[in-house]
Each structure stands twice: as C-alpha cells, then as structure tokens.
Amino acid sequence: MILAEKEKYEKAWAHKAYRNYSPGEKMVIPYLCIAKPKAGSTITDFGTGTGRAALMLHEMGYNVQMIDIAENCLDDDVKEQIGGKLGIMSLYGGPCWIRHSEHGYCTDVMEHIPPEFVDETLKNIFRSADKVFFQICLQEDHFGQELGETLHLTVKPFTWWRDKLGEYAEIIEARDLIHNGLFYAIT
C-alpha cells in the first residue's frame, strides 16, 4: 500500500499542473497568526509537497524539517536551499523517525491518507510535534482524474475531522471554512 501511494504521488509531482497551487504556501500567515511559534522554533512540515511553505518559514528564521512520501515533490529552488531537510517517508506504516519538534504544520495532507491509516498517521504526527496546525480539504479532488487516480481518500465533514483530531489532542482552534477545515491542536 505504501509503495503504491509513493508511486502515485511521484507520478502527480511529475506534472507541472499539480505544482501550480500550494495550499501550504497559502496557509503560512494564518498558521503564524494562530500558532505564534517563537523565533527559531523547529517546525515540521508534514507532507511538505512543493516545500514552498517550509522555505517561507525557513526564510523567516524558523528551523524547518520536511517530510513527504514522494522523492520528487520539492520545487527546484526549495531543493537547492533546504532540500537536505527533507525526509522521505510515509506518515503511516510504522513510526515516523524524525527529530521531535515543538510545532507541526500539516496542510492538504490528511484527506490524502487512506481511511484505515488516519489513526496511525495522527498518532505519528502527535508523537512528533507538540502543537500541530492542520488544514484539511473537505471535498473530493479533481486533479486525480488527470492521473486516473483518486487523491482524496478520506473525505469527511468538518465535525468528523474535529472529533477525530480531538481523540489525540486538545483542539485550541477549529474553523469550518466550507471546503476546508482549519484546526490547531496541542498534545
């Protein structure tokens, strides 16, 4: 299962169109306003994708580490500047072997996790970071059709995600943004 998901996302990241929009990049400012990480804090970008969000945080003085399942996910400029901070691994299928961080950043990731691995993924994320910001898409994806694949595997309503996250951490902030849920949780 993990190998199939890795291959699917390496196929997706090979498409220029898949790189056009980076939800993580768009959520950096809301994240900073809600989480208020101290200067120099370590922030783990779970499912970093293009790495644009991690690069922005790095340029602001944060110590970033990135995790993704696909080796070809990072944009070229991100790879040049902070590519050495990328760990290629799955968020499920065993523990994530990364350095623990105070903060986690997880945007446009949880809806991509197979339903049977959501709990294991959340356990791994909350073992790896004390305070985690999530942005979760609440609707089906459209790009998967280009690949002949389904990308959003766990499409659930806002309240389902709020309650699921609440099983693992205290929810400090939860906002239903119609097509996206925004959550901030502390273990």
DAZI-V429317 format. One record per residue. N is the residue number from 1. SS is DSSP state (H for helix, E for strand, L for the rest). PSI is psi in degrees with one decimal (none if undefined). D_CENTER is the distance of its C-alpha to the mean C-alpha in Angstrom with 1 decimal. Layout:
BEGIN
<<N/SS/PSI/D_CENTER> <N/SS/PSI/D_CENTER>>
END
This chain:
BEGIN
<<1/L/-46.1/19.0> <2/H/-42.3/16.5> <3/H/-40.2/18.6> <4/H/-40.8/18.7> <5/H/-40.9/15.0> <6/H/-47.1/14.9> <7/H/-39.7/17.8> <8/H/-44.7/16.5> <9/H/-28.4/13.5> <10/H/-35.0/15.9> <11/H/-43.5/18.2> <12/H/-46.7/15.8> <13/H/-15.6/15.0> <14/L/-14.8/18.8> <15/L/124.7/19.3> <16/H/-38.0/19.7> <17/H/-31.4/19.1> <18/H/-25.7/15.6> <19/H/-12.7/14.9> <20/L/-37.2/16.8> <21/L/128.2/14.2> <22/L/99.6/11.0> <23/H/-36.9/9.5> <24/H/-41.8/7.6> <25/H/-38.9/11.2> <26/H/-19.4/12.7> <27/H/-0.3/11.1> <28/H/-48.0/12.0> <29/H/-47.5/15.5> <30/H/-38.9/14.8> <31/H/-49.9/12.5> <32/H/-37.5/15.4> <33/H/-34.6/18.0> <34/H/-49.4/16.6> <35/H/-31.3/15.5> <36/L/53.5/18.2> <37/L/142.3/17.2> <38/L/150.7/20.4> <39/L/135.6/21.2> <40/L/-3.0/20.4> <41/L/153.3/17.9> <42/E/130.0/15.4> <43/E/124.4/11.7> <44/E/124.7/9.1> <45/E/99.5/6.1> <46/E/118.4/4.0> <47/L/53.7/3.8> <48/L/-26.3/5.7> <49/L/-124.7/7.8> <50/L/-23.3/10.9> <51/L/4.1/10.3> <52/H/-40.0/12.1> <53/H/-45.2/10.2> <54/H/-39.9/10.7> <55/H/-42.3/14.2> <56/H/-45.3/15.0> <57/H/-40.6/14.2> <58/H/-45.2/16.3> <59/H/-22.9/19.0> <60/L/-0.8/19.2> <61/L/6.1/20.0> <62/L/151.7/17.0> <63/E/109.1/16.6> <64/E/149.3/13.2> <65/E/146.1/12.0> <66/E/145.9/9.3> <67/E/135.9/8.3> <68/E/159.5/8.3> <69/L/-22.4/10.8> <70/L/127.7/12.7> <71/L/-24.5/15.1> <72/L/21.0/15.8> <73/L/-36.8/12.5> <74/L/142.0/13.4> <75/L/154.7/15.8> <76/H/-43.3/19.2> <77/H/-33.8/19.5> <78/H/-43.9/16.3> <79/H/-42.8/17.5> <80/H/-40.2/20.9> <81/H/-42.3/19.9> <82/H/19.4/17.1> <83/H/-27.9/16.6> <84/H/-9.6/18.1> <85/H/8.4/15.1> <86/E/126.7/13.0> <87/E/124.4/13.1> <88/E/112.2/13.2> <89/L/163.2/12.6> <90/L/150.9/11.4> <91/L/-3.6/9.6> <92/L/173.9/12.9> <93/L/24.6/16.4> <94/L/170.2/17.3> <95/L/149.7/16.1> <96/L/122.5/13.5> <97/L/78.0/16.0> <98/L/163.3/14.7> <99/L/135.2/16.4> <100/L/142.1/15.8> <101/E/157.9/14.6> <102/E/-35.6/15.6> <103/E/144.7/12.3> <104/E/146.9/8.6> <105/E/117.8/6.1> <106/E/94.5/3.0> <107/E/136.3/4.1> <108/L/47.9/5.6> <109/L/-51.7/4.3> <110/H/-33.4/7.0> <111/H/-16.7/9.7> <112/H/-12.0/9.5> <113/L/134.2/10.4> <114/L/139.3/14.2> <115/H/-37.7/15.8> <116/H/-8.6/17.6> <117/H/5.4/14.7> <118/H/-46.9/12.8> <119/H/-45.0/14.9> <120/H/-38.4/14.6> <121/H/-46.3/10.8> <122/H/-39.5/11.2> <123/H/-45.1/14.1> <124/H/-42.0/12.5> <125/H/-47.9/9.7> <126/H/-17.8/12.7> <127/H/-25.3/15.0> <128/H/-16.5/13.0> <129/E/144.0/12.6> <130/E/-36.3/15.1> <131/E/122.5/13.6> <132/E/131.8/10.1> <133/E/127.7/9.0> <134/E/138.9/7.3> <135/E/119.3/8.0> <136/E/125.8/8.8> <137/E/136.2/11.2> <138/L/14.3/14.4> <139/L/167.4/16.3> <140/L/153.2/16.9> <141/L/164.5/15.8> <142/L/-25.6/18.6> <143/L/-29.6/17.6> <144/H/-30.3/17.8> <145/H/-34.1/21.5> <146/H/-30.3/21.9> <147/H/-8.6/20.9> <148/L/29.4/22.7> <149/L/161.9/19.6> <150/L/123.4/17.6> <151/L/-41.0/13.9> <152/L/102.7/13.1> <153/L/-25.1/14.5> <154/L/84.7/14.0> <155/L/110.0/15.3> <156/L/159.7/16.6> <157/L/163.7/18.1> <158/H/-48.6/16.9> <159/H/-34.1/19.3> <160/H/-47.7/18.1> <161/H/-41.5/14.5> <162/H/-47.4/16.2> <163/H/-39.0/18.6> <164/H/-47.2/16.2> <165/H/-36.8/14.2> <166/H/-17.5/17.7> <167/L/-20.8/18.8> <168/L/-18.3/16.7> <169/L/166.1/16.8> <170/E/125.2/18.7> <171/E/116.5/17.3> <172/E/-35.1/18.4> <173/E/134.7/17.3> <174/E/122.6/16.7> <175/E/127.5/17.3> <176/E/108.7/17.9> <177/L/33.0/17.5> <178/L/-71.5/19.1> <179/L/-9.2/16.6> <180/E/147.3/13.5> <181/E/137.4/13.1> <182/E/127.1/12.2> <183/E/144.3/12.3> <184/E/122.6/13.0> <185/E/147.5/14.1> <186/E/132.8/16.2> <187/L/none/17.4>>
END
